[in-house]
Amino acid sequence: MGKATKATKRFNRKYLKDELERRRKNKKGQELYKKRELKKSKRGDASGDTDSDQDQATGIDEVDDLADFAASTLGRKENLSKFMEADPENDSDAGNSTDSEDMAALLQEDEDDDDGSDDDADLSSGETGETDEDEDEEDVFKKELEAMKEKDPDFFKYMQQNDPASLKILEQNDEDSDEADSDAEMEADESGDDVASGAEVTVKMLNQWEREIKKDHSIKALKKLLLAFYAASHMDSERNEQSDAPYRIQGMSIFNKTVSTTIRAAPHAFAHHAPVVNGKVQVKGKVRVVQALLKSYMASLLELLRQMSDAAMIQYLIKECERVVVYFRSFARYTRELVKELLRQFGSASADDGVRISSLLALRQLAVGATGDVVDMALKGMYLTYVRHSSVKNMASLTTIQLMRNCGVELYGCDGGASYQHAFVYIRQLAIHLRNSMQLRSKESFRAIYNWQFVNSLAFWTEVLATYCGDRADDQPDLCATLESLVYPLVQIIMGVARLVPTAKYFPLRIHCIGLLLRLSSATGIYVPVLPLAIEILESPEFLGRRPVKSTLKPLPLDAHLKAPKEYEHTRVYLESVLESVFGILADTVAAQSVRIAFPEWVVPATLQLRRWRKRVGKS
């Protein structure tokens, strides 16, 4: 070390002590700021309605301005705001009736004869919804008057004396109930023993109803069959609603016969009484009667689907739902319930590949002709279901996650505008989490990035962009043009994740990120500098600075790991696995660039760098 100059000595004597003190204070201030920011982020996570670790990677915070921007780019701001507020897993409609109310409506509907009027009514026009709302308001008003009569009789007497017209609705209600009771008694007398309360369903009854439905299109027979189907679908229900139904199902043979007969005959009857014309349901005859029949059938079908555990039966029921999906679209409540049930079956841990594929096909058909709200609900639910079930536990789970990812990619090809909005929002959320982690640089912030949910989210959007901006760009050019602008930000996020913690134990995660970049580059034709990320692994101190530790451990499957286990660190087995993966990536990168005109200029520096690395490593 050389001799210190006069200026250095003078600085040390006059200013060094103050400079060191200033730097210590500055360092303490930075540490306090980081701690405060970390506490703020924790409080924000605790106060939001997120789902533990999964929502750390895909939460819906900090995106209000972003959502407005994404909507304004395509002119669908209202749909995006509704989609951001909705949750297909917890969505509920407080104003909708229950299954028991649907059955009561089915029992009380007037069925004079099978002909009815010839005037066609459009079930999807919304007129029936207005009548239902009026009836709901009348019921609420009646309940309020009855409650007032019990709680405040003095005021009720005052109303009788001064405003008797407003209380006539109660007298009208009593008259209607008396008429309904007399009508029910007449129907019970006319129908005979098979409509008696709790009558046992037999094969003879089922065959007779089926013959009448197919031959005469009898609404009366269809109603009886649907009531039996209701009893069958609620056999194992926790609410035990079968006791309220006019029919009882005894034995599995009768249960199977009832389900198969209804699924075979009901769509045939609906095709006659509510035919589909140009994608819309046109009801012949009485709208309220057919509407009640459709609601009963759909409610029983969904209830049966919820209770089934056999994979073959679940697939059979999902295909039946797909067959009558046009009727589901006519009722917002049953559309939402169908989407939720299909997503539940899709993400079920016990579901096999056939159930998942059937759920995807039904969701896709439902989303193709549905409104924007249903499309947003299906796309958002599919992505969140995939993220929630994307934790890799072993090699077997990789196949399931890959299948779910492919199914989600297929669904995102239905609507280009909605797909862009979802992709924009969720890719931006990934960028926000990465930015927070790079600023805080704490163990908690690193865990929010280095987990399977975050990595598989990157893989999901990589596959979406690689498919519709590369593999199928010619088939769907409009979707390709819409999504292509998201390739650059996604590449920047993946490269940031790969370099966030550049240590040897996270080599598997870097290899995953390099594979995503290579897939995106080779599919879209956009050049991505993948080679430097691979060369940095080879030039790390693990390969150049120390000798590996000998070990008798089994080779580490890097596909199922993001971080090397502690017993594998610095071992020859681990480094050989990493080296094999890196050389495979180099070969794939060279193959992808070999068709480019700039390949000679690109490959020469890479070859020289690899030769220098080979000399430094030596025979080890």
Stockholm file with secondary structure:
# STOCKHOLM 1.0

chainA/1-620         MGKATKATKRFNRKYLKDELERRRKNKKGQELYKKRELKKSKRGDASGDTDSDQDQATGIDEVDDLADFAASTLGRKENLSKFMEADPENDSDAGNSTDSEDMAALLQEDEDDDDGSDDDADLSSGETGETDEDEDEEDVFKKELEAMKEKDPDFFKYMQQNDPASLKILEQNDEDSDEADSDAEMEADESGDDVASGAEVTVKMLNQWEREIKKDHSIKALKKLLLAFYAASHMDSERNEQSDAPYRIQGMSIFNKTVSTTIRAAPHAFAHHAPVVNGKVQVKGKVRVVQALLKSYMASLLELLRQMSDAAMIQYLIKECERVVVYFRSFARYTRELVKELLRQFGSASADDGVRISSLLALRQLAVGATGDVVDMALKGMYLTYVRHSSVKNMASLTTIQLMRNCGVELYGCDGGASYQHAFVYIRQLAIHLRNSMQLRSKESFRAIYNWQFVNSLAFWTEVLATYCGDRADDQPDLCATLESLVYPLVQIIMGVARLVPTAKYFPLRIHCIGLLLRLSSATGIYVPVLPLAIEILESPEFLGRRPVKSTLKPLPLDAHLKAPKEYEHTRVYLESVLESVFGILADTVAAQSVRIAFPEWVVPATLQLRRWRKRVGKS
#=GR chainA/1-620 SS CCCCCHHHHHHHHHTHHHHHHHHHHHHHHHHHHHHHHHHHHHHHHHHSCCCHHHHHHHCCCSCHHHHHHHHHHHTCHHHHHHHHHCCTTTCCCTTSCCHHHHHHHHHHSCCCCSCCCCCEEEGGGSHHHHHHHHHHHHHHHHHHHHHHHHHCHHHHHHHHHHCGGGGHHHHHHHHHHHHHHHHHHHHHHHHCGGGSTTEECCHHHHHHHHHHHHHHCCHHHHHHHHHHHHHHHTTTCTTCGGGGSSEECCSHHHHHHHHHHHHHHHHHHHHHHSCEETTEEEEESCHHHHHHHHHHHHHHHHHHHHHCCCHHHHHHHHHHHHHTHHHHTTCHHHHHHHHHHHHHHHHCTTCCHHHHHHHHHHHHHHHHSSCHHHHHHHHHHHHHHHHHTCCCCSHHHHHHHHHHHHHHHHHTTSCHHHHHHHHHHHHHHHHHHHHHHHHHCCHHHHHTTSSHHHHHHHHHHHHHHHIIIIITTTTCHHHHHHHGGGHHHHHHHHHHHHTSSCCGGGHHHHHHHHHHHHHHHHHHCCCCCCHHHHHHHHTSHHHHTSCCBCCCCCCCCGGGCSSCCGGGTTBHHHHHHHHHHHHHHHHHHHHHHTTSTTHHHHHHHHHHHHHHHHHHHTTC
#=GC SS_cons         CCCCCHHHHHHHHHTHHHHHHHHHHHHHHHHHHHHHHHHHHHHHHHHSCCCHHHHHHHCCCSCHHHHHHHHHHHTCHHHHHHHHHCCTTTCCCTTSCCHHHHHHHHHHSCCCCSCCCCCEEEGGGSHHHHHHHHHHHHHHHHHHHHHHHHHCHHHHHHHHHHCGGGGHHHHHHHHHHHHHHHHHHHHHHHHCGGGSTTEECCHHHHHHHHHHHHHHCCHHHHHHHHHHHHHHHTTTCTTCGGGGSSEECCSHHHHHHHHHHHHHHHHHHHHHHSCEETTEEEEESCHHHHHHHHHHHHHHHHHHHHHCCCHHHHHHHHHHHHHTHHHHTTCHHHHHHHHHHHHHHHHCTTCCHHHHHHHHHHHHHHHHSSCHHHHHHHHHHHHHHHHHTCCCCSHHHHHHHHHHHHHHHHHTTSCHHHHHHHHHHHHHHHHHHHHHHHHHCCHHHHHTTSSHHHHHHHHHHHHHHHIIIIITTTTCHHHHHHHGGGHHHHHHHHHHHHTSSCCGGGHHHHHHHHHHHHHHHHHHCCCCCCHHHHHHHHTSHHHHTSCCBCCCCCCCCGGGCSSCCGGGTTBHHHHHHHHHHHHHHHHHHHHHHTTSTTHHHHHHHHHHHHHHHHHHHTTC
//
